[in-house]
């Protein structure tokens, strides 16, 4: 999100909170057909954020790590009946390892976690990096379960994927998959590590697409961002009602 943050600051005049933090909520840029892009900010209490704590290391909480409760993407494209839909939403629930890897690899919290948990990080040969990743994974799972948000561990989700593959095979269908994303992500101890995958294209299917601020030049966006549309709006400014549909694939999450 670093490029997106710089874009809204440069082209729309958005000002981040002061001081800036590692987990600041970003504004949403919305554009309806025939209208200029508009920035919308929401109060922080409207975000469902999970403080990451560890069940056996109290100092872990002092790191101030946070994560959002639900992964959601709104910039996919899908072709249905020859019509391109460039703003298709998608959401699900997190695998604990993807959050742990984000914190360790992108936020670079490895040494902080090692210090808080008493892990010797003086040399690579003692495996401290693997212990840190495992510790963060434990903390993520514990924190989500404590707040009653859905989360799954990478071993369980790998078995779920193979169950899906077997069901599709019984119906005469092959499942396209990228090993680097599924097998390589899960790790050597998971069943999918040893499963050979073939990636191919089926329709309809979610497709990645370029972000508009990457392919459109400054002049176009600045012209569309009129003085009226640049003004920040809040959730209270919009009188439209929002309908939220709740569904559970297993029926086991409804008591949350």
C-alpha positions in Angstrom: 0.0 0.0 0.0 3.0 2.3 0.0 2.5 3.4 -3.6 -1.2 3.9 -3.0 -0.5 6.1 0.0 1.9 8.3 -1.9 -0.6 8.6 -4.7 -3.4 9.9 -2.5 -1.1 12.3 -0.7 0.3 13.7 -4.0 -2.7 13.8 -6.2 -5.6 14.2 -3.7 -4.0 16.1 -0.9 -4.7 13.5 1.8 -2.8 14.1 5.1 -1.8 11.0 7.1 -2.1 11.1 10.9 0.7 12.6 12.9 2.8 10.9 14.0 2.6 8.3 11.3 2.4 4.7 12.5 2.9 1.2 11.0 -0.8 0.4 11.0 -2.6 3.6 10.1 -5.9 3.1 8.3 -5.8 4.4 4.8 -8.6 6.4 3.1 -10.8 4.8 0.4 -10.8 6.3 -3.1 -14.1 5.7 -4.8 -15.3 6.5 -8.3 -18.8 6.0 -9.7 -19.5 6.0 -13.4 -19.4 9.5 -14.8 -18.2 11.0 -11.6 -14.8 12.2 -10.3 -12.8 10.1 -7.8 -13.6 10.9 -4.2 -11.7 10.2 -1.0 -13.6 8.8 2.0 -12.2 8.4 5.5 -13.8 6.4 8.3 -13.3 6.8 12.0 -10.8 4.3 13.4 -13.3 2.7 15.7 -15.2 1.5 12.7 -12.3 -0.8 11.7 -12.1 -4.3 13.2 -8.5 -4.5 14.2 -6.9 -7.4 16.1 -4.2 -6.6 18.6 -1.6 -9.4 18.3 -0.7 -10.8 21.7 0.9 -14.1 22.7 -0.6 -16.5 25.3 2.8 -17.2 27.0 4.9 -14.1 26.3 3.4 -11.0 28.0 6.0 -8.7 26.5 4.7 -9.6 23.0 1.8 -7.2 23.5 4.2 -4.3 24.1 5.2 -4.5 20.4 1.9 -2.9 19.5 1.3 -5.2 16.5 -2.2 -5.1 14.8 -3.9 -6.7 11.9 -7.2 -6.3 10.2 -9.8 -9.0 10.9 -10.9 -9.8 7.3 -9.0 -9.8 4.0 -10.9 -7.9 1.4 -10.0 -6.9 -2.2 -12.0 -4.7 -4.5 -9.8 -4.3 -7.6 -10.3 -7.6 -9.3 -11.7 -7.9 -12.8 -14.1 -10.5 -14.1 -15.5 -11.2 -17.6 -19.2 -12.3 -17.4 -21.0 -12.7 -20.7 -18.6 -10.5 -22.5 -18.9 -7.7 -20.0 -15.9 -6.6 -18.0 -16.5 -5.8 -14.4 -13.4 -4.0 -13.1 -14.3 -3.6 -9.4 -15.3 -7.1 -8.2 -15.1 -7.5 -4.5 -13.6 -10.6 -2.8 -13.1 -11.6 0.8 -12.6 -14.6 2.9 -10.7 -15.3 6.1 -7.0 -15.3 6.9 -4.5 -18.2 7.1 -2.4 -17.5 10.1 0.9 -17.9 8.3 0.1 -15.1 5.7 -0.3 -12.6 8.6 2.8 -13.9 10.4 4.9 -13.7 7.2 3.7 -10.2 6.5 4.7 -9.1 10.0 8.1 -10.8 9.9 9.0 -10.1 6.2 7.3 -6.8 5.3 7.2 -5.1 8.7 10.5 -6.6 9.7 9.6 -7.4 13.3 11.8 -10.4 13.7 14.4 -8.9 16.0 11.7 -7.1 18.1 9.8 -10.4 18.6 13.1 -12.2 19.4 13.9 -9.6 22.1 10.4 -9.7 23.6 10.3 -13.5 23.7 13.8 -14.2 24.9 14.9 -15.8 21.6 18.7 -15.7 20.9 19.1 -13.9 17.6 22.9 -13.6 17.7 23.5 -16.1 14.9 21.5 -17.6 12.1 22.7 -21.2 12.7 20.5 -21.6 15.8 17.3 -21.3 13.8 16.0 -18.2 15.5 14.2 -16.9 12.4 12.1 -20.1 12.2 11.3 -19.8 15.9 10.3 -16.2 15.5 8.0 -17.0 12.6 6.4 -19.9 14.6 6.0 -17.6 17.6 4.3 -14.9 15.6 2.0 -17.6 14.0 1.0 -18.8 17.5 0.3 -15.2 18.5 -1.8 -14.5 15.4 -4.0 -17.6 15.9 -4.4 -17.0 19.6 -5.3 -13.3 19.1 -8.0 -14.0 16.4 -9.5 -16.8 18.4 -9.6 -14.7 21.5 -11.5 -12.0 19.6 -13.7 -14.6 18.0 -12.7 -13.9 14.4 -12.3 -16.7 11.8 -8.8 -17.9 11.1 -7.3 -21.1 9.9 -3.8 -22.6 10.3 -1.8 -23.4 7.2 -1.7 -27.2 7.9 -5.5 -27.4 8.1 -6.1 -25.2 5.0 -3.7 -27.4 3.0 -5.7 -30.5 3.8 -8.9 -28.6 2.9 -7.4 -27.8 -0.5 -6.6 -31.4 -1.2 -10.1 -32.4 -0.2 -11.4 -29.9 -2.7 -9.1 -31.3 -5.4 -10.3 -34.9 -4.7 -14.0 -33.8 -5.0 -13.3 -32.0 -8.3 -11.5 -35.1 -9.7 -14.5 -37.2 -8.9 -16.5 -34.9 -11.1 -14.0 -35.1 -13.9 -12.5 -31.7 -13.3 -8.9 -30.5 -12.7 -8.1 -27.7 -10.3 -5.7 -25.1 -11.5 -3.2 -24.0 -8.9 0.1 -22.2 -8.4 2.5 -24.3 -6.3 4.5 -21.3 -5.3 1.4 -19.8 -3.7 -0.1 -22.9 -2.2 2.6 -25.5 -1.7 5.6 -23.2 -1.2 3.6 -20.9 1.1 2.4 -23.8 3.4 5.8 -25.4 3.9 7.4 -28.8 3.8 5.3 -30.3 6.6 2.0 -29.8 4.8 0.4 -32.3 2.4 0.3 -29.8 -0.5 4.1 -29.5 -0.5 4.3 -32.8 -2.3 1.3 -32.2 -4.6 2.2 -31.4 -8.3 0.1 -28.5 -9.6 -0.7 -27.2 -13.0 -1.8 -23.6 -13.5 -4.1 -22.9 -16.4 -6.9 -20.4 -17.1 -10.6 -21.1 -16.7 -13.6 -18.8 -17.2 -15.2 -17.1 -15.4 -12.3 -16.3 -13.1 -11.1 -13.4 -11.1 -8.3 -11.6 -12.8 -5.6 -9.2 -11.6 -5.5 -5.8 -13.3 -3.3 -2.8 -13.2 -4.1 -0.1 -10.6 -5.5 2.9 -12.4 -3.0 5.3 -10.9 -0.2 3.2 -12.5 -1.5 3.3 -16.0 -3.2 6.8 -16.1 -1.0 9.9 -16.2 -1.0 12.7 -13.6 -2.9 15.1 -15.8 -5.8 12.8 -16.3 -6.2 12.0 -12.6 -5.7 15.6 -11.5 -8.3 16.9 -13.9 -10.8 14.3 -12.7 -10.0 15.1 -9.1 -11.9 18.4 -9.0 -11.8 20.7 -5.9 -15.2 19.3 -5.0 -14.2 15.6 -5.2 -10.9 16.1 -3.4 -12.7 17.2 -0.2 -12.8 14.4 2.3 -16.1 12.9 3.2 -17.1 10.7 6.1 -19.4 7.7 6.5 -22.1 10.0 8.0 -22.1 12.2 4.9 -23.6 9.3 2.8 -27.4 8.7 3.5 -27.5 5.5 1.5 -28.2 2.3 3.4 -25.9 -0.6 3.3 -27.1 -4.2 3.2 -24.7 -6.7 4.7 -25.4 -10.4 3.8 -24.0 -12.9 6.3 -23.1 -16.4 5.3 -21.1 -19.3 6.6 -19.8 -22.2 4.5 -19.9 -24.6 7.4 -22.5 -23.2 9.7 -20.0 -23.3 12.6 -19.1 -19.6 12.7 -22.6 -18.3 13.3 -22.3 -18.4 17.1 -19.6 -15.7 16.8 
